[in-house]
Amino acid sequence: QVQLVESGGGLVQAGGSLRLSCAASGSIAGFNAMGWFRQAPGKQRELVATVTTGGSANYVDSVKGRFTISRDAAKNTVYLQMNILKPEDTAVYYCNARGIVGWSKYWGQGTQVTVSS
């Protein structure tokens, strides 16, 4: 079982920045990537960014050039630097870990990001 604790969300004006953190603990040795997801009210949860253990990052088109995912292996922590935030980025953000069978079924509590126009 893996435990994930997200933090760093808040209320910010459009154009502002936030940095999210996700601390992972528990059975994480077999995971090959970490990712950030978000879920806006009335919408499905979507994958925003992933980073592999090798450091390769991928992003959904809507955040490319604005968000940066990174990881600190020594701290078992993954970050999401979010710049030039837009109102449509408003959502609860979650992190998750991916193994050979896919994303973990265990989710953290998420962290709320609200961007005002």
Secondary structure, DSSP 8 states (H G I E B T S, - for coil): -EEEEEE--EEEETT--EEEEEEEEES-TT--EEEEEEE-TTS--EEEEEEETT--EEE-GGGTTTEEEEEEGGGTEEEEEE-S--GGG-EEEEEEEEETTEE-S-----EEEEEE-
